[in-house]
Amino acid sequence: MSGAGRLLGRRRVPRPKWVFLLVAMAMIASVLALNGLVNPKVGTDAERQAPHGAEDRVPLSVVQGGSVVDATGGRLRSLGYPSKTLALTFDDGPDPHWTPQILDVLRRNDVPGTFFVLGSLGAQHPELLRDIVAAGSEIGLHTFTHPDLTTVSPDRMARELSQTQLAIAGATGTVSYLVRPPYSSEVTALDNSQFDIVRELGDRGFVTAFTDVDSRDWERKGVDAIVAASTPANGAGGAILMHDAGGDRSQTVAALDRLIPELKAQGYTFTTVSRGVGLPPADQPASASDHNLGLGLVTGVGVATWLVRVMELALLVLGLLVIARLVLVLGVAVVHARRARRAARTPSTTPVTAPVSVVVPAYNEKECIAATLRAVAASD
């Protein structure tokens, strides 16, 4: 059989390198998808002013009750705080810059806090979740990506809650039954659609924690304004809303450092949300499966984040190399053009008159051998 026949008769088997390439591409796609999952565009409570809908289906006992609504087990009860009993609550974190500073203020003043965390940020910073628990503070859920729960499907709500629980379980080995829906405020602002969410959360085993006092720290009007807005009226107890992420929280940290001593001097005591309203501790041990799944999520997010940063660095280096190559090519082109101009101005070299040999590779070249030989014969 001729060489061509042997080639035609040979079966082509996919080379292993293509298999490896496909596997690598799948891994990179998975890494990018996981990184995209935990790095969505996350809004803040201050970015949305929702229109207030009808409230005829909201029970008066809820509107006039405490800021914690327990709709679990088919029941409905409102829980409030005793007078001069406060829970400092923080939304939208954890943030690697501001959360440690807030924890430091709480530690110096020997008071706990309740942190309603975003699962996407908690998965990226599991060490901050562990620091919150180690400091004696409490963790609640603020969903995974901060959507308005009145506008999402039940399946989306379930994912928002379960993914956040997994991030908490993987980082701390615990889960929480406390939840604060994004864009919520006081129970007096509840409308029918928001109350339906409270009912749905209760059916899923969650207790909804609203606020009593809004520090309005997101307005960033200064430390004095935050302290004034965070001071309860007439010795009332309740939950104070602050934020440990979502922008510059330096005023929040400074205001907190002033607010706690001032309120203590007025006879206020500080506690967590669950203790303040007489509920069991919100941090409950996670099941083995939840802990293992959560640990896988946290570990996967850590690896994905590291790989994406490496790819970003590689792209930066590659971009710099491309720019350097372009500059080098332009420089060489300028030098070449100058040399060509100089060569054009110099006399031509002496004609070659000595005999030369021409080697023509002509194996199986019947279509072009004649033209090749004529070109050689015509050459001077």
Beta strands, then each sheet from edge to edge (+ up, - down):
strand 1: 68-70
strand 2: 77-79
strand 3: 85-93
strand 4: 114-117
strand 5: 138-141
strand 6: 174-176
strand 7: 178-179
strand 8: 207-209
strand 9: 213-214
strand 10: 238-243
strand 11: 269-271
strand 12: 283-285
sheet 1: 2+ 1- 8+ 7+
sheet 2: 5+ 4+ 3+ 10+ 9+
sheet 3: 5+ 4+ 3+ 11+
sheet 4: 6+ 12-
end
